[in-house]
Amino acid sequence: MHPLYKSCYPLDHRCYNEYNLTEDILMEHASMGMANYIKDNFPKNSSLLIVAGVGNNGADGIVLARLLQDYCKVKLFIPFGVKSAMAKLQLERVKLLNIDIVDEVEDADIVVDAIFGAGLSRELDSKTREIITKLQTLNGFKIACDMPTGIDIDGNPLPMAFIADITITMGALKEALYSDMAKDFVGDIICVDLGVSYEKYTFGFETDIYLLEESDIKLPSRNFSKMTHKGSFGHLAVVAGEKKGAGIMSALSALKFGAGLVTVIGEIYNLPISLMQSRNLPYNTTAIALGMGFGDDFEVDIVDTVLNSNLPTVLDADILKSQRVAEFLEQKDREIVITPHPKEFVELWNMVIDEPIDISLLQANRFEKVREFSLVFPHITLILKGANMIIAQDSKLFINPNGTNRLSKGGSGDVLSGLIGSLLAQGWNSLNSAIHASLALTASAKAYKGNSYSMLPIDLIENLSYIKEKN
């Protein structure tokens, strides 16, 4: 798990003020980090095109040209000249070394975008857009310096951005790199130090948002005792509705993920033999899953029963569009997880919060809107689905960046609800249930060996057998 930062400028300035490191030293190490990556991954004499902007991101690119002059066939393109003091200084240095400065975009084995970095706050002008478009036509491996040009501080393209194979960011990881809107642009992401250890660089700077890693996953365990029985591992009640397949998938995923007992509430013919069925909530229920495939016509008695039970509950899909969801949100002493996709989140928001939003506003401000929702409902654990799932409770946000387009298929969310419900039934709290169910879902998707388009929800359930904790 790694902390994310909205901006690293305060961290840089602490290096200047407290560690007596200069801007020049930080820049040298930033560029050295990129140079080392290139040396580790590309043979000597590879051709390298560096496109440098007017400011300090461009200066990083110019330093990179100097560092790799004798390792790569370097071509440096500076389309707008230089403006910042550091960029001017670095350009003076490379001119003394007779580095090849070119007047146009040229193809190369490696293409480095160092035009604009983190903190962009205005739309790209037409010339910058034209350059980015040309860069995307090149065949070389594409590296973004700190942040792909065009991605703003909130992680949105303005209105387009450089599409990188890898982004090498500096000092610490930035929040914007993990927005849904940035996911198609950033590629893989690595972070390099700036002349001081990561611990010293970030010391004392608090953040409310964290990046989850695959190694963070914790799985249900049956190693604590041999004297157990099915009741030792909880009993999840899955309320089935109009679209009964959704409830069945949730129930099967919960059973596969370690719940000792799973009962489907409702009348379903040909229910899988591993599942139990009842019209009522079993007396020994330890958690409830409600909403998957329920439809618009909610059966009043079962919703009342769930509301009055005070059992840990995961709410998904149709219940999130019902006015009755507000009754759940007001239950402050209950473990509740809600799992909306963006459309459901907007509908829920517009029911319970006075300032209406739409999907485009949400998607451009996912972190901000999740924070605002959690400020109003700090006791609720929220998973906002997307390319990068956001898990939030109270003032803390956690991002699962491992989402894949394999999951873009009906039923994936039902499986997730079953995983969460299973952990709730086994006694996990709502935040840990949400985090580790989310990681299990993406790990299961990654374990699928077929074509990206062919994965079914049942494959996700089957692959739960093969995921492991990574210590």
VEXLUMKE-952765 format. One line per 5 residues: for each residue x, y, z of C-alpha. Coordinates in nm, 4 decimals. Example, Ala and Ser with C-alpha at 12.3 -4.5 7.8 and 13.67 -1.06 7.14 Angstrom:
// residues 2
1.2300:-0.4500:0.7800  1.3670:-0.1060:0.7140
//
This chain:
// residues 471
0.0000:0.0000:0.0000  0.1448:0.3351:-0.1043  0.0304:0.6877:-0.0165  -0.0732:0.9138:-0.3030  -0.0350:1.2908:-0.3124
-0.2417:1.5527:-0.4912  0.0751:1.7541:-0.5496  0.4427:1.6945:-0.4726  0.5441:2.0605:-0.4822  0.5315:2.0969:-0.0992
0.7503:1.7865:-0.0693  1.0019:1.9333:-0.3154  1.0148:2.2595:-0.1239  1.0819:2.0797:0.2024  1.3868:1.9271:0.0301
1.5088:2.2778:-0.0496  1.4327:2.4274:0.2914  1.5163:2.1428:0.5312  1.7648:1.9225:0.3465  1.9532:2.1993:0.1645
1.8998:2.0196:-0.1664  1.8789:2.2410:-0.4706  1.6356:2.2289:-0.7586  1.9307:2.1265:-0.9745  2.0052:1.8236:-0.7525
1.6443:1.7050:-0.7561  1.6300:1.7436:-1.1318  1.9538:1.5508:-1.1786  1.8158:1.2568:-0.9802  1.4780:1.2662:-1.1557
1.6498:1.2383:-1.4927  1.8911:0.9765:-1.3626  1.5924:0.7643:-1.2683  1.4673:0.7802:-1.6273  1.8163:0.7171:-1.7631
1.8584:0.4090:-1.5463  1.5256:0.2714:-1.6647  1.6317:0.3139:-2.0266  1.9732:0.1563:-1.9658  1.8092:-0.1385:-1.7896
1.5561:-0.2006:-2.0645  1.7102:-0.0962:-2.3967  2.0399:-0.1857:-2.5655  2.3199:0.0616:-2.6163  2.2944:0.2742:-2.9304
1.9143:0.2667:-2.9308  1.7760:0.5830:-3.0890  1.6098:0.8232:-2.8446  1.3829:1.1194:-2.9188  1.3202:1.3577:-2.6272
1.0536:1.6258:-2.6678  1.1118:1.8953:-2.4062  0.8768:2.1736:-2.2982  0.9461:2.5252:-2.1752  0.9515:2.4588:-1.8003
1.1018:2.2210:-1.5488  0.9472:1.9110:-1.7008  1.1254:2.0060:-2.0188  1.4408:2.0643:-1.8152  1.4167:1.7036:-1.6912
1.4093:1.5915:-2.0527  1.7095:1.8066:-2.1424  1.9085:1.6600:-1.8525  1.8128:1.3133:-1.9748  1.9638:1.3967:-2.3142
2.2915:1.4852:-2.1451  2.2952:1.1739:-1.9282  2.2318:0.9384:-2.2202  2.4427:1.1119:-2.4848  2.6985:0.8309:-2.4920
2.4493:0.5479:-2.4417  2.1797:0.6349:-2.6966  2.1618:0.8100:-3.0293  1.9959:1.1150:-2.8800  1.7805:1.3663:-3.0632
1.6429:1.6548:-2.8581  1.3376:1.8455:-2.9857  1.2489:2.1716:-2.8062  0.9490:2.3014:-3.0031  0.8640:2.6032:-2.7870
1.2072:2.7092:-2.6639  1.2714:2.7301:-2.2892  1.1402:2.9698:-2.0248  1.2164:2.8492:-1.6721  1.5552:2.9275:-1.5198
1.6365:2.5585:-1.4841  1.5397:2.4801:-1.8426  1.7646:2.7616:-1.9660  2.0544:2.6360:-1.7545  2.0148:2.2763:-1.8703
1.9950:2.3848:-2.2344  2.3219:2.5816:-2.1974  2.4862:2.2681:-2.0656  2.3731:2.0385:-2.3471  2.4779:2.2906:-2.6103
2.8323:2.2638:-2.4779  2.8183:1.8886:-2.5437  2.7052:1.9147:-2.9070  2.3925:1.7069:-2.8501  2.1798:1.6794:-3.1645
1.8947:1.9322:-3.1345  1.6373:1.8714:-3.4083  1.3617:2.0873:-3.5534  1.0835:1.8305:-3.5887  0.9477:1.5023:-3.4573
1.1544:1.2043:-3.5736  1.0890:0.8359:-3.5147  1.3115:0.6557:-3.2638  1.3320:0.3364:-3.0627  1.2426:0.5334:-2.7494
1.0226:0.8446:-2.7374  1.0194:1.0584:-2.4212  0.7434:1.3102:-2.3561  0.8795:1.5876:-2.1332  0.6537:1.8689:-2.2514
0.4247:1.9219:-1.9515  0.4336:1.7316:-1.6224  0.2122:1.7272:-1.3136  0.0006:2.0303:-1.2300  -0.1243:2.1224:-1.5776
-0.4190:2.3612:-1.5377  -0.5060:2.4760:-1.8898  -0.6109:2.3125:-2.2113  -0.3370:2.2240:-2.4552  -0.2917:2.4650:-2.7423
-0.3214:2.3548:-3.1032  0.0529:2.3209:-3.1622  0.1003:2.0974:-2.8579  -0.1931:1.8832:-2.9709  -0.0365:1.8547:-3.3139
0.2954:1.7414:-3.1641  0.1258:1.4821:-2.9414  -0.0677:1.3504:-3.2401  0.2578:1.3086:-3.4323  0.4233:1.1365:-3.1378
0.1431:0.8832:-3.1221  0.2108:0.7807:-3.4824  0.5700:0.6842:-3.3984  0.6648:0.3212:-3.3476  0.9023:0.3721:-3.0549
0.8436:0.2781:-2.6916  0.6828:0.5797:-2.5273  0.7854:0.7188:-2.1881  0.6109:1.0055:-2.0074  0.8246:1.2163:-1.7754
0.6372:1.2555:-1.4427  0.2906:1.2813:-1.6046  0.1755:1.2364:-1.9656  0.1413:1.5767:-2.1299  -0.2233:1.6801:-2.1247
-0.3269:1.5161:-1.7956  -0.4315:1.7778:-1.5399  -0.3989:1.7716:-1.1626  -0.7331:1.5889:-1.1335  -0.6298:1.3223:-1.3817
-0.8305:1.4452:-1.6809  -0.7022:1.4930:-2.0380  -0.7189:1.8568:-2.1500  -0.8741:1.7574:-2.3896  -0.6245:1.4960:-2.5122
-0.2990:1.3555:-2.3746  0.0164:1.1679:-2.4658  -0.0388:0.7907:-2.4530  0.2581:0.6401:-2.2708  0.3747:0.2819:-2.2394
0.5189:0.3811:-1.9036  0.5090:0.6917:-1.6877  0.8168:0.7549:-1.4743  0.6987:0.9860:-1.2001  0.9214:1.1724:-0.9574
0.9480:1.1691:-0.5782  0.6114:1.0180:-0.4898  0.3024:0.8827:-0.6624  0.0437:1.1385:-0.7705  -0.3302:1.0956:-0.7283
-0.3966:1.2063:-1.0855  -0.2113:0.9041:-1.2269  -0.4841:0.6778:-1.0907  -0.7967:0.8523:-1.2129  -1.0205:0.6536:-1.4454
-0.9768:0.9203:-1.7131  -0.5965:0.8856:-1.7034  -0.5846:0.5052:-1.7156  -0.5579:0.4794:-2.0951  -0.2738:0.7355:-2.1030
-0.0331:0.6558:-1.8205  0.0617:0.2951:-1.9028  0.2702:0.1283:-1.6335  0.3790:0.3590:-1.3533  0.7061:0.3650:-1.1630
0.8420:0.6199:-0.9158  1.2029:0.7349:-0.8838  1.3743:0.9119:-0.5931  1.4987:1.2706:-0.6033  1.8307:1.2576:-0.4215
1.6809:1.1677:-0.0862  1.5091:0.8481:0.0252  1.1372:0.8107:-0.0263  1.0921:0.8008:0.3520  1.2728:1.1310:0.3998
1.0982:1.2873:0.1003  0.7480:1.2086:0.2300  0.8102:1.2255:0.6061  0.5500:1.4310:0.7883  0.3192:1.4820:0.4907
-0.0170:1.3223:0.5634  -0.2531:1.2061:0.2924  -0.6015:1.0570:0.2880  -0.5595:0.8370:-0.0201  -0.3675:0.5133:-0.0684
-0.2833:0.2896:-0.3606  -0.3524:-0.0799:-0.3077  -0.1079:-0.3369:-0.4406  -0.1676:-0.6993:-0.5324  0.0499:-0.7965:-0.2359
-0.1936:-0.6259:0.0044  -0.4565:-0.8948:-0.0403  -0.5660:-1.0984:0.2607  -0.7735:-1.4095:0.1982  -1.0123:-1.6018:0.4217
-0.8269:-1.8572:0.6309  -0.9241:-2.1912:0.7812  -0.5932:-2.2483:0.9523  -0.6864:-2.1177:1.2957  -0.8420:-2.4437:1.4216
-0.9260:-2.7960:1.3129  -1.2272:-2.8019:1.5460  -1.4630:-2.6139:1.3155  -1.7940:-2.6706:1.1395  -1.9884:-2.4921:0.8662
-2.1280:-2.2444:1.1163  -1.7770:-2.1388:1.2096  -1.7468:-1.9508:0.8804  -2.0646:-1.7479:0.8771  -2.3970:-1.7627:0.6999
-2.4682:-1.5187:0.4178  -2.8245:-1.4540:0.3071  -2.8467:-1.3363:-0.0549  -3.1800:-1.1753:-0.1380  -3.2737:-1.2767:-0.4926
-3.5085:-1.0673:-0.6998  -3.6517:-1.0394:-1.0476  -3.3247:-1.1245:-1.2284  -3.2471:-1.4350:-1.0323  -2.9154:-1.5116:-1.2042
-2.7570:-1.2099:-1.0335  -2.8419:-1.3423:-0.6893  -2.7205:-1.6915:-0.7784  -2.3827:-1.5589:-0.8971  -2.3430:-1.3580:-0.5773
-2.4316:-1.6609:-0.3690  -2.1926:-1.8926:-0.5542  -1.9032:-1.6457:-0.5263  -1.9699:-1.6079:-0.1525  -1.9633:-1.9826:-0.0982
-1.6471:-2.0168:-0.3059  -1.4833:-1.7391:-0.1019  -1.5151:-1.9185:0.2267  -1.8621:-1.8590:0.3711  -1.9717:-2.1709:0.5558
-2.3369:-2.1370:0.4575  -2.5119:-1.9382:0.1849  -2.8882:-1.9146:0.1550  -3.0731:-1.7564:-0.1358  -3.3864:-1.5755:-0.0198
-3.6602:-1.6225:-0.2819  -3.8169:-1.8901:-0.4965  -3.5788:-2.0162:-0.7628  -3.6153:-2.3362:-0.9597  -3.3070:-2.5468:-1.0327
-3.0933:-2.3672:-0.7752  -2.7348:-2.5029:-0.7674  -2.7232:-2.7872:-0.5171  -2.4485:-2.6223:-0.3111  -2.6833:-2.3364:-0.2178
-2.9714:-2.3343:0.0272  -3.3025:-2.1611:-0.0330  -3.5559:-1.9981:0.1978  -3.8427:-1.7515:0.1879  -3.7274:-1.5926:0.5114
-3.4047:-1.4755:0.6669  -3.2458:-1.7766:0.8427  -3.2155:-1.7419:1.2212  -2.8369:-1.7866:1.2099  -2.7666:-1.5360:0.9320
-2.4466:-1.3377:0.9954  -2.4565:-1.1031:0.6907  -2.6893:-1.0048:0.4064  -2.6450:-0.9157:0.0380  -2.9301:-0.7134:-0.1123
-3.0047:-0.5521:-0.4467  -2.8399:-0.7678:-0.7155  -3.0933:-0.8196:-0.9949  -3.3747:-0.7129:-0.7645  -3.5612:-0.5071:-1.0231
-3.7636:-0.1924:-0.9590  -4.0510:-0.3483:-0.7665  -3.9082:-0.4025:-0.4196  -4.0886:-0.6488:-0.1983  -4.1592:-0.4449:0.1135
-4.1442:-0.7189:0.3731  -3.7961:-0.8437:0.2857  -3.6527:-0.4901:0.2765  -3.8095:-0.4189:0.6139  -3.6660:-0.7441:0.7480
-3.3168:-0.6540:0.6264  -3.3447:-0.3018:0.7655  -3.4537:-0.4265:1.1061  -3.1911:-0.6996:1.1295  -2.8942:-0.4680:1.1904
-2.6707:-0.7390:1.0384  -2.3670:-0.6468:0.8269  -2.4965:-0.5838:0.4758  -2.3707:-0.5238:0.1239  -2.6024:-0.3164:-0.0960
-2.5686:-0.3259:-0.4725  -2.7461:-0.2500:-0.7975  -3.1207:-0.1877:-0.7793  -3.1474:-0.1070:-0.4084  -2.9130:0.1862:-0.4731
-3.1751:0.3378:-0.7054  -3.4589:0.2965:-0.4568  -3.5668:0.5681:-0.2169  -3.5404:0.3049:0.0546  -3.1616:0.3145:0.0363
-3.1731:0.6353:0.2422  -3.3029:0.4314:0.5368  -2.9915:0.2151:0.5231  -2.7602:0.5141:0.4950  -2.8976:0.6524:0.8199
-2.8050:0.3362:1.0158  -2.4847:0.4612:1.1762  -2.4172:0.1609:1.3997  -2.4254:-0.0977:1.1227  -2.1548:-0.2421:0.8969
-2.2731:-0.1439:0.5469  -2.0926:-0.1617:0.2125  -2.2430:-0.0060:-0.0992  -2.1040:-0.0892:-0.4445  -2.2403:0.1467:-0.7122
-2.1127:0.1861:-1.0647  -2.1006:0.5516:-1.1803  -2.4630:0.5695:-1.3009  -2.5893:0.4180:-0.9762  -2.3691:0.6490:-0.7722
-2.5120:0.9541:-0.9496  -2.8679:0.8333:-0.8894  -2.7902:0.7658:-0.5246  -2.6152:1.1026:-0.4833  -2.9065:1.2912:-0.6351
-3.1464:1.1224:-0.3905  -2.9529:1.1921:-0.0718  -2.7377:1.5024:-0.1363  -2.8791:1.8457:-0.2213  -2.6327:1.9467:-0.4963
-2.7131:1.7334:-0.8039  -2.4405:1.5890:-1.0263  -2.4293:1.4003:-1.3555  -2.2046:1.1200:-1.4771  -1.9653:1.3458:-1.6675
-1.9099:1.5616:-1.3582  -1.8556:1.2520:-1.1454  -1.6088:1.0890:-1.3836  -1.4042:1.4088:-1.4071  -1.3979:1.4420:-1.0262
-1.4212:1.0887:-0.8870  -1.1907:1.1432:-0.5902  -1.3523:1.4728:-0.4961  -1.7085:1.3379:-0.5125  -1.6219:1.0242:-0.3169
-1.4664:1.2437:-0.0467  -1.7784:1.4611:-0.0357  -2.0077:1.1592:-0.0094  -1.7979:1.0084:0.2696  -1.8047:1.3383:0.4562
-2.1849:1.3141:0.4665  -2.1927:0.9375:0.5368  -1.8636:0.8599:0.7151  -1.9971:0.5341:0.8608  -2.0710:0.3845:0.5169
-1.8061:0.1939:0.3223  -1.8294:0.2843:-0.0460  -1.6847:0.1080:-0.3480  -1.7174:0.3259:-0.6561  -1.6658:0.0858:-0.9439
-1.4626:0.1800:-1.2474  -1.1348:0.1147:-1.4224  -0.9725:0.1956:-1.0886  -1.2087:0.1088:-0.8044  -1.2202:0.3582:-0.5186
-1.2922:0.2227:-0.1714  -1.3797:0.4887:0.0844  -1.4770:0.5089:0.4477  -1.4847:0.8225:0.6570  -1.1803:1.0302:0.5539
-0.9754:0.7504:0.3911  -0.9683:0.6478:0.0246  -0.8080:0.3361:-0.1202  -0.7589:0.2777:-0.4932  -0.7486:-0.0659:-0.6524
-0.5663:0.0035:-0.9832  -0.5810:-0.3560:-1.1055  -0.9104:-0.3342:-1.2911  -0.9224:-0.4791:-1.6392  -1.1627:-0.4588:-1.9321
-1.2247:-0.8323:-1.8826  -1.4532:-0.7250:-1.5987  -1.6681:-0.5134:-1.8324  -1.9407:-0.7749:-1.8495  -2.2722:-0.8245:-1.6740
-2.2351:-1.0281:-1.3580  -1.8896:-0.9075:-1.2497  -2.0454:-0.6735:-0.9957  -2.2677:-0.9521:-0.8642  -1.9577:-1.1617:-0.8019
-1.7972:-0.8680:-0.6161  -2.1033:-0.8308:-0.3924  -2.0871:-1.2002:-0.3107  -1.7192:-1.1709:-0.2170  -1.7903:-0.8765:0.0116
-2.0892:-1.0516:0.1646  -1.8815:-1.3634:0.2274  -1.6198:-1.1693:0.4237  -1.8863:-0.9803:0.6179  -2.0483:-1.3128:0.7061
-1.7132:-1.4447:0.8268  -1.6798:-1.1537:1.0683  -1.4636:-0.9080:0.8738  -1.5441:-0.5399:0.9148  -1.6908:-0.3467:0.6244
-1.3730:-0.1649:0.5165  -1.1544:-0.4763:0.5122  -1.4302:-0.6722:0.3404  -1.4487:-0.4114:0.0647  -1.0724:-0.3795:0.0181
-0.9901:-0.7492:0.0069  -1.2960:-0.8519:-0.1937  -1.1999:-0.5881:-0.4501  -0.8442:-0.7210:-0.4673  -0.9732:-1.0781:-0.4944
-1.1989:-0.9831:-0.7851  -0.9177:-0.8230:-0.9850  -0.6757:-1.1044:-0.8992  -0.9311:-1.3586:-1.0178  -0.9760:-1.1692:-1.3435
-0.6001:-1.1580:-1.3918  -0.5808:-1.5356:-1.3402  -0.8118:-1.5978:-1.6352  -0.6189:-1.7539:-1.9244  -0.8675:-1.7096:-2.2081
-0.9287:-1.4203:-2.4457  -1.0107:-1.0862:-2.2870  -1.3622:-1.0866:-2.4296  -1.4568:-1.4397:-2.3269  -1.4394:-1.4315:-1.9475
-1.7688:-1.5077:-1.7738  -1.8701:-1.4381:-1.4136  -1.8537:-1.8112:-1.3495  -1.4865:-1.8002:-1.4567  -1.4236:-1.5347:-1.1920
-1.5816:-1.7598:-0.9322  -1.3770:-2.0604:-1.0445  -1.0508:-1.8618:-1.0422  -1.0968:-1.7751:-0.6741  -0.9450:-2.1182:-0.6101
-0.6122:-2.0092:-0.7598  -0.5397:-1.6659:-0.6146  -0.2850:-1.6474:-0.3344  -0.1601:-1.3997:-0.0825  0.1668:-1.2414:-0.1968
0.3963:-1.1802:0.0964
//
